[in-house]
Amino acid sequence: MHYAFSDDQEAFRRELAAFAGRHLAPHYRSDDRAGRMRPTLPKEMAAVGLTGMRVPERFGGQEADAVTTGMAAEEISRADVNACYVLLVAALNADILVHSAREDQLARWLPPIADGSALSALLLTEPEHGSDAANLSLRAVPEGDGWRLAGEKTSISMGMLADTGVVFARTGGEGARGISAFYVHLNDERVARTALDDHGGRAVGRASLHFDGLPVGRDDLIGEEGAGFVSVMQGFDYSRAVIGLMCVGVAQAALDDALEYARTREAFGGPIGRNQGVAFPLVEQATRLAGARHICYEALWRKDQGLEHSVAANMAKWFAPKTAGEAVHQALLTFGHAGWGSDSPQGQRLRDVMAFEIADGTAQVAKLVVARHLLGRSFAP
């Protein structure tokens, strides 16, 4: 088995590392304190291709494979995991649109995503329907040749910032087959936004959005009426592995800082890294992190090969955030009192990575998918 990146991928990774060091890392903590992303960020990321990773070249994108997209997410998240939400949602929405939309729709919708002029969001979660997304209640009420959207979405990453979004609404009866997907413009007086006050990911602009009769037409419908839930579930399998690598990137940055501190911090006559109580916990976290990274890339490689990748992606979704949180926690403890102060990035990294144990499906949801595969649906929860 071959584990190395290609020469082109490695060159791109080095380019991204340099970009992230110059343009992202210096703002990681200040954007958190400000509670918002810099308005220039999407355009900065677009300049190095990050907003168009999964957009076909004919629409101005990179048309990158899944492994390259995951690699980019890991590298960017080392510097600023919150900035990587721009990459993540753009890639997920692009996949949904490419899979289901018509060519003329793609020609309208994808170029602004790729060039960073339209920040997009994915609007699925509702106040009473998080993991139980198939039972969402935001209505698309028929009117003339179209619909009006009425209801609320919540916990929407970049909800305060997005210009456009993929919105899932009920056009039919109960269950998954009654759900349709629309691509809508969110800067409208009939869309009210309320920012959520979060422990971590503060720059991401998580929000609730209330739709008060926003009109949508047939040209805004993605794919067939009633096929919206299927399209988003297919995208989530892919995005869960990318999220895993975002977590790995954050944790690797924390672990690298802790290892350097263990080399340079002296106590009792020598570097603290000489003590097993310091060194061995870091070894354990590095080992677990390597395992999480492997699962994530296996899922993305399998997607690129056209192989079943749902099991690996869901393994990545529950294992990588938990593993990353433990790694960042241990990194913080390595610094002792110096890691607890707000002048250290370790506390923010811990707050930020914890969000991924909730976002895009909890560990229980991911384990349910894997259990049904391992045991068979008739013998699993």
Phi, psi and omega in degrees: 000143184253122186252354186276151170289154174291168179301319180294318179296317180295322177295319178295320178299317179294321177298317180293322178299318178294316178300312183297321179295325182277317193253340186250307185306320181297342184252359186304309184279325181291324176294325177296315180294323179285338180072029179199156173280150173293136181300335182278352188300311181303319179293322177298318180289325178297327183298336177249017172086008189283336179275348181242026184306315184256009178274131178303150182300326183294347177248018174091011183259185180273336185052044183285151175284173185293321180298315179296321177297316177296319177300317178297318180297318179297315184293317180295322183290339173300324183268318184199095183295332181289325175297331183290344174301327178299314177297311186301307185290323177299318180292316181296313180295322178298318178299317179298315183291315181298325182288328192237336188274161176284163182299319180292327176292316179301322180295332178275319193271324189281320181303318178295330175292314184296321184270003175080007181276344176231114175275125184251160178228162174248119186248095181237307187297142177233165182305323182253003184219094176260271177296331180274058189291337181292347181251027181299158188237356175301127188261142165255100186275123182302137175207115182061233179265014181216214183215167167237131181274130181220123179141193187230141168246148180220168182055044183265112177298132183065021180298329178280346190247334192292142174271325182225169178195154170271114185249132179256127185219157182272115177255346183229212183282196184290158174087181187297325185285356176263007185255134176239161180244140179230148172254116191232157171271129188264347180276074184220146182295343178271009174240113179257136184243140176231120181288144176258140183266104190255157174290319181225176181059034187295333181283349187284341177070044177297140189205165166259141178234127180252125181260121182245068177081032179294123182283138173226145182246182179300327179288348177266350181284130179266113180072208183275150174299131181088002182254010186293319184295321179298318183295320182286325179295324176295322179291325183297325178304320180287314186292333181296325177287324176294318176301319177303319180286332171299316178296318178299320180297315177300312184294323180294321177297318179295318181293320177300318178296320181293320178296319178294321178296322180294335177281326191256335180283126182249140176205144180055038171088012179186175179299140183293340178296344177287345180273130180301325181295340175265313187289315188293319175300325177291323176298316180299316181291322177298323180292313180296322180295321176299320177296317179297317179300317181298315181299318181298312182290329175298316179299316182289322177298317180297322177298315180298330180274359181075022180262162176300128184228004183297318183295310180297321181295321180284329170300316179298321186293324179271328187278318185294313178298319179295315180296317180296318178300318179293323179294316178295320178302313180294324177298317178299316181296330179300326179282348182062221183300331181292335180278344185274343181284154181289351176277357175260141178283352187295321179297317178295320178301319180295316179297318184291318185287333179298332181300331185283353171283351178246313187299141174065022178110132181284171177301323181297320178294315180297318179295327178298316179299314181293318181299319180293332176284315184289320185264336191095141187302327183287344185244008182244165177303000000 
